[in-house]
Amino acid sequence: MNSSNVQKNTSDLKFSQAMSRGFYEELTGWFTRRSHRLIPFEEVKEKLDLWFVTDIGIQSVQLDAIIGSQGRYQNFTRHFFPKEENLRNRWKNIDGVIASGRTLPPVTLYKVCNAYFVKDGHHRISVARAKKQDVIEARIYEYDCDVSLDDKTDIKQLAILETYHKFLKETGLKKQRKVDFHITVLGGYTVLMEHIQRHGFYLSERENRRISMEEAAVSWYDKIYAPLADLITKNGIMASFPHRTESDFYIWIVNYRKKQRREIISEDILQEDEAKSLIDAYARKYSGCFTKMFGRIKRWLGLVDYQ
């Protein structure tokens, strides 16, 4: 058997192994309830209003940072293992070119914050994955974006980021205070927006004038959110919930306050003593081992998004 046939057989075997790894990846994702899908770049562009792009040249990119695709997100798993038999011939050809020592052109990627999406070069990335490479050469086109994407972002988190983008756009807080709100549950930014709108209503009633959304947002952040977030951080409750954020806790504490009082709360700013008491009470109730374990089981079963 000549060397060409040997290489073809070797590439055949590599492709079959890569498909098996892809099947295993999707199977474990089903059991762990974690998405192993590539993110469609078309959805990212639409949901996050991506318009302004810059060619930043050729760079080495970590393969783990590539999380999505333009047009071919259904053909490969999250780690770019092939999912379809009709990819075999093209995949084998790429593997054969690399094995022969010839140089392939860089792949083409879109960059959004710390995440990358494939425009061209899906098979090259898949072969690189099969060869256990860490990086790949790529020509990169970077989009401006006001939210953060990284290698942990998935379809569900993209929906959260969409509401975060709209929240920042409507409130102007990113420009006014240079802050980052990170919420891990869908619907959280809607709750924050309701808080800002209610705060703006009370400001306008008290001052007898129209209060803009941006003015209401800045006042809410300075007088309500930031002091409570600071107390949450100082309390140390976040150490018991490392997968959650201070913005998550802000929402939970405020909602917990409403439950405790069993009434509609007027626009009174939390005093420090009351805030500390609420945070301590919430921590005692929800940071127990049994409660956290029960919460993990419910999240794994898909019954709730958070505890």
JONOR-V973618 format. One record per residue. OMEGA is omega in whole degrees, 0 to 359 (* if undefined). BURIAL is 1 if it has 9 or more other ideal C-beta (glycine too) atoms within 8 Angstrom, else 0. Layout:
omega=OMEGA burial=BURIAL
omega=OMEGA burial=BURIAL
This chain:
omega=182 burial=0
omega=186 burial=0
omega=180 burial=0
omega=179 burial=0
omega=178 burial=0
omega=180 burial=1
omega=179 burial=1
omega=179 burial=1
omega=179 burial=1
omega=179 burial=1
omega=176 burial=1
omega=181 burial=1
omega=180 burial=0
omega=180 burial=1
omega=179 burial=1
omega=178 burial=0
omega=179 burial=1
omega=177 burial=1
omega=178 burial=1
omega=178 burial=0
omega=177 burial=1
omega=178 burial=1
omega=180 burial=0
omega=179 burial=0
omega=180 burial=1
omega=179 burial=1
omega=179 burial=0
omega=177 burial=1
omega=178 burial=1
omega=181 burial=0
omega=182 burial=0
omega=180 burial=0
omega=176 burial=0
omega=183 burial=0
omega=174 burial=0
omega=178 burial=1
omega=167 burial=1
omega=180 burial=1
omega=178 burial=1
omega=181 burial=1
omega=179 burial=1
omega=179 burial=0
omega=179 burial=1
omega=182 burial=1
omega=181 burial=1
omega=186 burial=0
omega=185 burial=1
omega=178 burial=1
omega=180 burial=0
omega=182 burial=1
omega=189 burial=0
omega=185 burial=0
omega=181 burial=1
omega=174 burial=0
omega=182 burial=0
omega=172 burial=0
omega=183 burial=0
omega=181 burial=0
omega=172 burial=0
omega=184 burial=0
omega=174 burial=1
omega=181 burial=1
omega=180 burial=1
omega=182 burial=0
omega=180 burial=1
omega=190 burial=1
omega=183 burial=1
omega=187 burial=1
omega=170 burial=1
omega=172 burial=1
omega=185 burial=0
omega=183 burial=1
omega=180 burial=1
omega=184 burial=0
omega=185 burial=1
omega=174 burial=1
omega=181 burial=1
omega=179 burial=1
omega=174 burial=1
omega=169 burial=1
omega=185 burial=1
omega=181 burial=1
omega=187 burial=1
omega=182 burial=0
omega=183 burial=0
omega=176 burial=0
omega=190 burial=1
omega=187 burial=1
omega=179 burial=0
omega=180 burial=0
omega=180 burial=1
omega=179 burial=1
omega=179 burial=0
omega=179 burial=1
omega=179 burial=1
omega=178 burial=1
omega=180 burial=1
omega=181 burial=1
omega=180 burial=1
omega=179 burial=0
omega=178 burial=0
omega=183 burial=0
omega=176 burial=0
omega=178 burial=0
omega=178 burial=0
omega=172 burial=1
omega=179 burial=1
omega=184 burial=1
omega=167 burial=1
omega=178 burial=1
omega=175 burial=1
omega=187 burial=1
omega=182 burial=1
omega=181 burial=0
omega=183 burial=1
omega=180 burial=1
omega=187 burial=1
omega=171 burial=1
omega=180 burial=1
omega=177 burial=0
omega=183 burial=1
omega=181 burial=1
omega=179 burial=1
omega=178 burial=1
omega=179 burial=1
omega=178 burial=1
omega=178 burial=1
omega=177 burial=1
omega=181 burial=1
omega=179 burial=1
omega=178 burial=0
omega=173 burial=0
omega=177 burial=0
omega=185 burial=0
omega=176 burial=0
omega=178 burial=1
omega=184 burial=1
omega=167 burial=1
omega=191 burial=1
omega=172 burial=1
omega=187 burial=1
omega=177 burial=1
omega=171 burial=1
omega=181 burial=0
omega=183 burial=1
omega=175 burial=0
omega=186 burial=1
omega=171 burial=0
omega=176 burial=1
omega=185 burial=1
omega=178 burial=1
omega=184 burial=0
omega=176 burial=1
omega=184 burial=1
omega=181 burial=0
omega=179 burial=0
omega=177 burial=1
omega=178 burial=1
omega=177 burial=1
omega=180 burial=1
omega=177 burial=1
omega=179 burial=1
omega=177 burial=1
omega=178 burial=1
omega=180 burial=1
omega=178 burial=1
omega=180 burial=1
omega=182 burial=1
omega=184 burial=1
omega=184 burial=0
omega=183 burial=1
omega=185 burial=1
omega=180 burial=1
omega=180 burial=1
omega=186 burial=0
omega=185 burial=1
omega=178 burial=0
omega=184 burial=0
omega=175 burial=0
omega=173 burial=0
omega=178 burial=1
omega=180 burial=0
omega=186 burial=1
omega=182 burial=1
omega=178 burial=1
omega=181 burial=0
omega=183 burial=0
omega=182 burial=1
omega=174 burial=1
omega=177 burial=0
omega=178 burial=1
omega=179 burial=1
omega=177 burial=1
omega=178 burial=0
omega=181 burial=1
omega=180 burial=1
omega=179 burial=1
omega=178 burial=1
omega=178 burial=1
omega=179 burial=1
omega=180 burial=1
omega=176 burial=1
omega=181 burial=1
omega=177 burial=1
omega=183 burial=0
omega=185 burial=0
omega=177 burial=0
omega=177 burial=0
omega=179 burial=0
omega=178 burial=0
omega=179 burial=1
omega=178 burial=0
omega=181 burial=1
omega=179 burial=1
omega=179 burial=1
omega=181 burial=1
omega=180 burial=1
omega=179 burial=1
omega=177 burial=1
omega=181 burial=1
omega=184 burial=1
omega=189 burial=0
omega=186 burial=0
omega=187 burial=1
omega=187 burial=1
omega=179 burial=1
omega=180 burial=1
omega=178 burial=1
omega=178 burial=1
omega=178 burial=0
omega=177 burial=1
omega=179 burial=1
omega=181 burial=0
omega=181 burial=0
omega=181 burial=1
omega=181 burial=0
omega=183 burial=1
omega=179 burial=1
omega=180 burial=0
omega=181 burial=0
omega=187 burial=1
omega=181 burial=0
omega=180 burial=0
omega=187 burial=1
omega=179 burial=1
omega=177 burial=1
omega=173 burial=1
omega=183 burial=1
omega=176 burial=1
omega=181 burial=1
omega=183 burial=1
omega=181 burial=1
omega=179 burial=1
omega=178 burial=1
omega=178 burial=1
omega=177 burial=1
omega=180 burial=1
omega=179 burial=1
omega=182 burial=0
omega=184 burial=0
omega=177 burial=0
omega=179 burial=0
omega=176 burial=0
omega=183 burial=0
omega=176 burial=0
omega=184 burial=0
omega=173 burial=0
omega=183 burial=0
omega=181 burial=0
omega=172 burial=1
omega=186 burial=0
omega=182 burial=0
omega=179 burial=0
omega=180 burial=0
omega=179 burial=1
omega=180 burial=1
omega=179 burial=0
omega=181 burial=1
omega=179 burial=1
omega=180 burial=1
omega=179 burial=1
omega=180 burial=1
omega=180 burial=1
omega=184 burial=0
omega=191 burial=0
omega=183 burial=1
omega=177 burial=1
omega=183 burial=0
omega=182 burial=0
omega=181 burial=0
omega=180 burial=1
omega=179 burial=1
omega=178 burial=0
omega=178 burial=0
omega=179 burial=1
omega=180 burial=0
omega=179 burial=0
omega=179 burial=1
omega=180 burial=1
omega=179 burial=0
omega=180 burial=0
omega=181 burial=0
omega=178 burial=0
omega=177 burial=0
omega=182 burial=0
omega=185 burial=1
omega=* burial=1
